[in-house]
Amino acid sequence: MDLVQKREYEVNAQTMALVARTDAQGRIITEVMESNEGFYLIDPPGKVVDNSCRYFASSLEGRIAGTKQVAGFTHKPPIVISQAMGLYIFPIISPKRRECTWLAHDYIHTYKSESDHSTTIIFTNGSSLNVPVSVGMISNQVQRTAQFRFILEARLKRS
């Protein structure tokens, strides 16, 4: 994959993951995994997520506050980038950390534990990503995102 410097990139219906990577200068950059392609951005994943939230008239901080209000999640909260587009993502570590990777809920097919205590995520398109967190943490994040999504969508139906 090439290092693509895009001035504007928003999480979209093809975004599977925003993976924190380190470039040759030691800076945190983002590997964007989309369903049909992949590329790199010079910004860290949190900035990409914040810019995406702002594109849809909010901010990462606002979305985190919204998740806390709706579902009570305060640590590693899943967020909705765009409810209208069904774009729900979750962090694998604290979103305050620059090296935080974000995963799109819709694209996770399954996941499996590795002997080094990491987890391999298998996406719906068959591609995979190894992340340095336990399978239990990933399972918890997937379930919390589903719960958050259910609560939020139920509120819309009642409105």
MOBEL-V223769 format. One record per residue. N is the residue number from 1. RES is the residue in three letters. PHI is phi in whole degrees, -180 to 180 (999 if undefined). BURIAL is + if it has 24 or more other C-alpha atoms within 12 Angstrom, else -. Layout:
# MOBEL-V223769
n	res	phi	burial
N	RES	PHI	BURIAL
N	RES	PHI	BURIAL
This chain:
# MOBEL-V223769
n	res	phi	burial
1	MET	999	-
2	ASP	-93	-
3	LEU	-81	-
4	VAL	-102	-
5	GLN	-102	-
6	LYS	-101	-
7	ARG	-71	-
8	GLU	-135	-
9	TYR	-141	+
10	GLU	-118	+
11	VAL	-55	+
12	ASN	-140	+
13	ALA	-64	+
14	GLN	-97	+
15	THR	-73	+
16	MET	-99	+
17	ALA	-158	+
18	LEU	-118	+
19	VAL	-100	+
20	ALA	-73	+
21	ARG	-131	+
22	THR	-113	-
23	ASP	-85	-
24	ALA	-62	-
25	GLN	-90	-
26	GLY	85	-
27	ARG	-86	-
28	ILE	-80	+
29	ILE	-122	+
30	THR	-118	+
31	GLU	-93	+
32	VAL	-92	+
33	MET	-107	+
34	GLU	-108	+
35	SER	-62	-
36	ASN	-124	-
37	GLU	-162	-
38	GLY	-145	-
39	PHE	-163	+
40	TYR	-113	+
41	LEU	-121	+
42	ILE	-78	+
43	ASP	-86	+
44	PRO	-70	+
45	PRO	-54	+
46	GLY	-60	+
47	LYS	-70	+
48	VAL	-63	+
49	VAL	-64	+
50	ASP	-61	+
51	ASN	-62	+
52	SER	-66	+
53	CYS	-62	+
54	ARG	-65	-
55	TYR	-59	-
56	PHE	-100	-
57	ALA	71	-
58	SER	-146	-
59	SER	-154	+
60	LEU	-60	+
61	GLU	-60	+
62	GLY	-66	-
63	ARG	-66	+
64	ILE	-64	+
65	ALA	-63	-
66	GLY	-64	+
67	THR	-62	+
68	LYS	-61	-
69	GLN	-66	-
70	VAL	-77	+
71	ALA	-118	+
72	GLY	80	-
73	PHE	-80	-
74	THR	-114	-
75	HIS	-109	-
76	LYS	49	+
77	PRO	-72	+
78	PRO	-69	+
79	ILE	-134	+
80	VAL	-107	+
81	ILE	-76	+
82	SER	-144	+
83	GLN	-68	+
84	ALA	-61	-
85	MET	-95	-
86	GLY	68	+
87	LEU	-96	+
88	TYR	-112	+
89	ILE	-133	+
90	PHE	-141	+
91	PRO	-87	+
92	ILE	-93	+
93	ILE	-137	+
94	SER	-57	-
95	PRO	-66	+
96	LYS	-75	-
97	ARG	-87	-
98	ARG	-61	+
99	GLU	-89	+
100	CYS	-78	+
101	THR	-92	+
102	TRP	-117	+
103	LEU	-120	+
104	ALA	-85	+
105	HIS	-56	+
106	ASP	-60	+
107	TYR	-94	+
108	ILE	-82	+
109	HIS	-87	-
110	THR	-160	-
111	TYR	-155	+
112	LYS	-143	+
113	SER	-76	-
114	GLU	-111	-
115	SER	-64	-
116	ASP	-90	-
117	HIS	73	-
118	SER	-90	-
119	THR	-132	+
120	THR	-100	+
121	ILE	-93	+
122	ILE	-109	+
123	PHE	-87	+
124	THR	-63	-
125	ASN	-89	-
126	GLY	94	-
127	SER	-77	-
128	SER	-138	+
129	LEU	-148	+
130	ASN	-96	+
131	VAL	-122	+
132	PRO	-85	+
133	VAL	-136	+
134	SER	-73	+
135	VAL	-64	+
136	GLY	-63	-
137	MET	-66	+
138	ILE	-63	+
139	SER	-58	+
140	ASN	-61	-
141	GLN	-67	+
142	VAL	-63	+
143	GLN	-67	-
144	ARG	-65	+
145	THR	-66	+
146	ALA	-63	+
147	GLN	-65	+
148	PHE	-59	+
149	ARG	-61	+
150	PHE	-60	-
151	ILE	-61	-
152	LEU	-65	+
153	GLU	-70	-
154	ALA	-66	-
155	ARG	-62	-
156	LEU	-65	-
157	LYS	-64	-
158	ARG	-75	-
159	SER	-74	-
